[in-house]
């Protein structure tokens, strides 16, 4: 591999962005000092919507981000934020009658949507596992809670006939017709998105808890992605399915493709099965290549979506740009192909130029194809969280460190 000439500067920029503009923003602006926890919504002009509902995903992702920051830096300020998120999840979202966690609570912490969305349960497992990895003071309790959620998913959400997991269940874990994750998602039984994040959650849980049953489930989830979710004809994820894995749409989500390419690698690496790892790495490179060829604009941004007939949603959301930087770095690490390194560098350049909000901090939710920020999209809301962008910085820092140290050894 050729030397990454600007790796030192790149790492400096990532760390500054992480600490000052991302984590710093959430510390300064997101706490709800009146009602506890974190505010449910901040508009793009920094107006706080005081009575906005508070989302499970937002709070779980805050717990993950600040646990990860505490693990990396040991700064008590980050632990404070993680503890605040843990408290909100435990006191407001946790269903002490039926187990699991509510999807939404109101601004004072009362359940407003009490269904058990599997995607949301998975993010809590992911976050609690990271808290345990960071050595949080309630680690023993956090691990027991993560194990409990895992068992609930396996008992109620798992499909023993066709494999995989149903999208959602009612509060008491019975079947429900209200399956969809958000207004833009199909109301189908299974989705790529939920499976990708159950995979991610089980990967992190397996780092801190290693029973044979979890290992088998993680292996099975990797296989489910390769056998059912990746379209082997074009190396894109299929998005929605019925129980028997019949695909329900031809849409392509480039951000999920590039995110999935590296999350599958991470899962296979943590599992430690050489045969699966080889299969995953081959597919990950094919997915990264498809994203690079079909989903990337000349300015370095990943476009949102294709409908399978060539029509693009050509807006540029914040999270695919974050995932593209990591996914292309991962592809470069696997292959040594300079195209992927250039793509990762282009992703970071686009983020700096157009996605980072230089006025208020954090990142714009979305910009147009020409790079104009969408003022009608929130700065903070149930989906706009510090997870994609903070994780891109953590991953970028580690991967660039590994690449430069490897090159020094090779010299």
C-alpha positions in Angstrom: 0.0 0.0 0.0 1.2 3.5 -0.8 1.8 5.9 2.0 -1.2 8.0 3.1 0.6 11.3 3.0 -2.0 13.3 4.8 -3.0 10.8 7.5 -1.6 12.9 10.3 -3.6 15.9 9.3 -6.7 13.8 8.6 -6.6 12.3 12.1 -6.1 15.7 13.7 -9.2 17.0 11.8 -11.3 14.0 12.8 -10.4 14.3 16.4 -11.1 18.0 16.4 -14.5 17.5 14.7 -15.4 14.7 17.1 -14.5 16.5 20.3 -15.4 20.1 19.5 -18.2 20.0 16.9 -20.0 16.7 17.5 -19.7 15.6 21.1 -19.3 19.2 22.3 -22.5 20.2 20.6 -24.5 17.5 22.4 -23.0 18.4 25.7 -23.7 22.1 25.2 -27.2 22.0 23.6 -29.0 18.7 24.0 -29.6 18.3 27.7 -33.1 18.9 29.0 -32.4 20.5 32.3 -36.1 21.1 33.0 -37.5 17.6 32.5 -34.4 15.5 32.6 -32.6 13.5 29.9 -32.3 15.1 26.5 -34.5 17.3 24.4 -36.6 15.6 21.8 -36.0 18.1 19.0 -33.9 21.1 18.0 -34.7 22.7 14.7 -32.0 23.7 12.2 -32.0 27.3 13.5 -31.4 26.0 17.0 -35.0 26.5 18.2 -35.6 23.9 21.0 -39.0 22.2 20.7 -39.6 21.8 24.4 -42.6 19.5 24.3 -41.4 17.2 21.5 -41.6 13.5 22.1 -38.3 11.7 22.9 -37.2 8.8 20.8 -35.7 5.5 21.9 -33.2 5.5 19.0 -32.0 9.0 19.9 -31.4 8.1 23.6 -29.7 4.8 22.8 -27.4 6.4 20.2 -26.4 9.1 22.7 -25.6 6.3 25.2 -23.5 4.5 22.5 -21.7 7.7 21.4 -20.7 8.9 24.8 -19.8 5.4 26.1 -17.5 5.1 23.1 -16.0 8.5 23.8 -15.4 7.6 27.4 -13.8 4.3 26.3 -11.5 6.2 24.0 -10.6 9.2 26.1 -11.5 8.5 29.8 -13.0 12.0 30.2 -15.6 12.1 33.0 -17.7 14.7 31.0 -18.4 11.9 28.5 -19.3 9.4 31.2 -21.7 12.0 32.7 -23.5 12.2 29.3 -23.6 8.4 29.0 -25.0 8.1 32.5 -27.7 10.7 31.7 -28.7 8.6 28.7 -28.6 5.4 30.7 -30.9 7.0 33.3 -33.4 8.2 30.7 -33.6 4.7 29.1 -33.9 3.0 32.4 -36.5 5.3 34.0 -38.6 6.3 31.0 -38.3 3.9 28.2 -37.9 0.6 30.1 -41.1 -1.4 30.2 -41.0 -3.0 33.6 -44.2 -4.9 33.0 -43.5 -6.7 29.7 -39.7 -6.1 29.2 -38.0 -4.3 26.4 -38.3 -0.6 25.8 -41.0 1.8 24.5 -40.5 3.3 21.0 -41.3 6.9 22.1 -42.1 8.8 25.3 -43.4 12.3 25.7 -41.3 15.2 26.8 -41.9 14.3 30.5 -41.1 10.6 30.0 -44.5 9.1 29.7 -44.9 6.4 26.9 -46.5 7.9 23.8 -45.8 4.9 21.4 -45.4 1.7 23.4 -44.8 -0.8 20.6 -41.6 -2.9 20.6 -39.7 -2.0 17.5 -37.0 -4.5 17.1 -34.7 -1.9 15.5 -35.0 0.1 18.8 -34.4 -2.8 21.0 -31.2 -3.6 19.0 -29.8 -0.1 19.5 -30.2 -0.5 23.2 -28.3 -3.7 23.2 -25.6 -2.0 21.0 -25.4 1.0 23.5 -25.4 -1.1 26.7 -22.7 -3.3 25.3 -20.6 -0.2 24.5 -21.2 1.1 28.0 -19.9 -2.3 29.4 -16.8 -2.1 27.1 -16.1 1.4 28.4 -16.2 0.2 32.0 -19.2 2.3 33.1 -20.0 2.1 36.8 -23.2 0.2 36.2 -21.6 -2.3 33.8 -22.8 -5.5 35.6 -26.4 -4.3 35.6 -26.1 -3.0 32.0 -24.8 -6.4 30.7 -27.7 -8.2 32.5 -30.1 -5.8 30.9 -28.6 -6.3 27.4 -28.8 -10.1 27.9 -32.5 -9.7 28.9 -33.4 -7.8 25.7 -31.5 -10.3 23.6 -33.5 -13.2 25.1 -36.8 -11.3 24.5 -35.9 -10.8 20.8 -35.0 -14.4 20.5 -38.2 -15.5 22.2 -40.7 -13.2 20.4 -39.2 -11.6 17.3 -37.2 -14.5 15.8 -38.6 -16.5 12.9 -37.5 -20.1 13.5 -38.9 -21.2 10.2 -37.4 -18.7 7.7 -34.8 -17.2 10.0 -34.4 -13.5 10.7 -36.6 -11.1 12.8 -39.9 -9.5 12.5 -40.0 -5.7 12.4 -42.1 -4.9 15.4 -44.4 -6.3 18.0 -47.1 -4.9 20.3 -46.1 -3.7 23.8 -46.9 -7.2 25.2 -44.8 -8.8 22.4 -47.9 -10.1 20.5 -48.2 -9.7 16.7 -49.0 -6.3 15.4 -49.9 -4.8 12.0 -48.0 -1.6 12.8 -44.6 -2.8 11.6 -42.9 0.1 9.8 -40.0 1.9 11.3 -40.9 5.3 10.0 -43.2 7.1 7.6 -41.0 6.4 4.6 -40.6 2.7 5.3 -42.8 -0.1 3.9 -45.1 -1.8 6.4 -43.5 -5.2 5.7 -42.6 -8.1 8.0 -38.8 -7.9 7.6 -36.3 -5.3 6.5 -32.7 -4.9 5.7 -32.4 -2.0 8.1 -33.6 -3.9 11.2 -31.4 -6.9 10.4 -28.3 -4.8 9.8 -28.7 -3.2 13.2 -29.5 -6.5 15.0 -26.3 -7.8 13.5 -24.4 -4.7 14.7 -25.9 -5.1 18.2 -25.2 -8.8 18.5 -21.6 -8.1 17.3 -21.0 -5.6 20.1 -22.8 -7.9 22.7 -20.5 -10.8 21.7 -17.5 -8.7 22.5 -18.5 -8.6 26.2 -20.6 -11.8 26.5 -19.7 -15.0 24.7 -22.3 -17.8 25.2 -22.5 -20.4 22.4 -26.1 -19.4 21.7 -25.2 -15.8 20.9 -22.3 -17.0 18.7 -24.6 -19.2 16.7 -27.1 -16.3 16.3 -24.3 -13.9 15.1 -23.1 -16.5 12.6 -26.7 -17.1 11.4 -27.3 -13.3 11.0 -24.1 -13.0 8.8 -25.5 -15.8 6.6 -28.9 -14.3 6.4 -27.4 -11.1 5.1 -25.3 -12.9 2.5 -28.0 -15.4 1.5 -31.2 -13.2 1.6 -30.4 -9.5 2.0 -27.6 -8.9 -0.5 -28.7 -9.1 -4.1 -25.9 -11.2 -5.6 -26.7 -9.9 -9.1 -25.7 -6.3 -8.3 -24.2 -6.3 -4.8 -26.8 -4.0 -3.3 -28.9 -4.7 -0.3 -32.6 -5.6 -0.9 -34.6 -3.5 1.5 -38.0 -5.0 2.4 -39.3 -8.6 2.5 -42.2 -10.8 3.5 -41.6 -13.6 6.0 -40.2 -15.9 3.3 -37.6 -13.3 2.1 -39.5 -12.4 -1.0 -38.2 -8.8 -1.9 -40.9 -6.1 -2.0 -39.1 -3.2 -3.6 -36.3 -2.6 -6.1 -35.0 0.5 -4.4 -31.3 0.8 -3.6 -30.0 2.7 -0.5 -26.4 3.5 -1.2 -25.7 4.7 2.4 -26.9 1.3 3.7 -24.8 -0.6 1.2 -21.6 1.1 2.2 -22.5 1.0 5.9 -23.4 -2.7 5.6 -20.2 -3.5 3.8 -18.0 -2.6 6.8 -20.5 -3.8 9.5 -20.6 -7.2 8.0 -16.8 -7.3 8.1 -16.8 -6.2 11.7 -19.3 -8.9 12.6 -17.3 -11.6 10.9 -14.0 -10.4 12.4 -15.5 -10.5 15.9 -17.0 -13.9 15.3 -13.6 -15.2 14.2 -14.8 -17.8 11.7 -12.2 -17.8 8.8 -14.5 -19.2 6.2 -17.3 -16.7 6.9 -14.8 -13.9 7.1 -13.4 -14.7 3.6 -16.9 -14.8 2.2 -17.9 -11.5 3.8 -14.8 -9.7 2.7 -15.3 -10.7 -0.9 -18.9 -9.4 -0.8 -17.9 -6.2 1.1 -15.5 -5.3 -1.6 -18.1 -5.9 -4.3 -20.6 -3.7 -2.4 -18.1 -0.9 -1.9 -17.3 -1.1 -5.6 -21.0 -0.9 -6.6 -21.5 2.1 -4.3 -18.4 3.8 -5.7 -19.5 3.2 -9.4 -23.2 3.9 -9.1 -23.9 6.0 -6.0 -21.1 8.5 -5.7 -21.3 12.0 -7.2 -18.1 13.6 -8.6 -18.0 15.9 -5.6 -17.4 13.0 -3.3 -20.9 12.6 -1.9 -23.0 9.5 -1.7 -26.5 10.0 -3.1 -29.4 8.9 -1.1 -31.3 6.4 -3.2 -32.2 4.8 -6.6 -35.6 3.3 -7.4 -34.0 0.5 -9.4 -35.0 2.2 -12.7 -32.3 4.8 -12.6 -34.3 7.5 -10.9 -32.3 9.0 -8.1 -33.1 10.8 -4.9 -30.1 12.9 -5.4 -30.1 14.8 -2.1 -27.3 14.1 0.3 -28.0 13.2 3.9 -25.4 13.4 6.6 -25.3 9.8 7.6 -24.4 8.2 4.2 -21.4 10.5 4.0 -20.2 9.4 7.4 -20.7 5.7 6.5 -19.0 6.2 3.1 -15.8 7.4 4.7 -15.6 4.4 7.0 -16.8 1.9 4.3 -14.3 3.0 1.7 -11.5 3.1 4.3 -12.4 -0.5 5.2 -12.4 -1.5 1.5 -9.0 0.1 1.1 -7.7 -1.8 4.1 -9.0 -5.1 2.6 -7.8 -4.6 -0.9 -5.1 -1.9 -1.2 -7.1 -0.5 -4.1 -6.3 3.3 -4.2 -9.7 4.0 -5.7 -11.2 3.3 -2.3 -8.7 5.5 -0.4 -9.4 8.4 -2.8 -13.2 7.8 -2.3 -12.8 7.9 1.5 -10.7 11.1 1.3 -13.4 12.6 -1.1 -16.1 11.7 1.5 -14.3 13.5 4.2 -13.6 16.6 2.0 -17.3 16.7 1.1 -18.3 16.4 4.8 -16.0 19.3 5.8 -17.1 21.5 2.9 -20.9 20.9 2.9 -22.2 18.7 5.8 -20.5 20.3 8.8 -22.6 23.2 10.2 -20.1 26.0 10.6 -22.7 28.3 12.1 -24.4 26.3 14.9 -22.2 23.2 15.2 -22.9 19.5 14.5 -23.9 18.4 11.0 -26.7 19.4 8.6 -29.2 16.7 8.1 -29.3 17.1 4.4 -28.0 19.2 1.5 -29.2 19.4 -2.1 -27.2 18.0 -4.9 -25.6 21.4 -5.2 -24.7 21.5 -1.5 -27.4 23.8 -0.1 -28.5 22.8 3.4 -32.2 21.9 3.9 -33.5 24.3 6.6 -36.6 22.2 7.2 -34.7 19.2 8.6 -33.9 19.1 12.3 -30.6 19.4 14.1 -31.8 16.9 16.8 -34.8 14.6 16.6 -35.7 11.0 17.0 -33.5 10.1 14.0 -30.9 12.9 14.1 -28.4 11.6 16.6 -24.6 11.7 17.3 -24.0 8.1 16.3 -23.2 8.0 12.5 -20.9 11.0 12.7 -19.2 10.3 16.0 -18.6 6.7 14.9 -17.2 7.8 11.6 -14.6 9.8 13.6 -13.8 7.0 16.0 -13.5 4.5 13.1 -11.5 6.9 11.0 -9.0 7.6 13.8 -8.5 3.9 14.5 -8.2 2.8 10.8 -5.8 5.6 9.9 -3.7 4.8 12.9 -3.6 1.2 11.9 -2.8 2.0 8.2 0.1 4.3 9.1 1.6 2.0 11.7 1.4 -0.9 9.2 3.1 1.2 6.5 5.9 2.2 8.9 6.4 -1.5 9.7 6.5 -2.4 6.0 9.1 0.2 5.3 
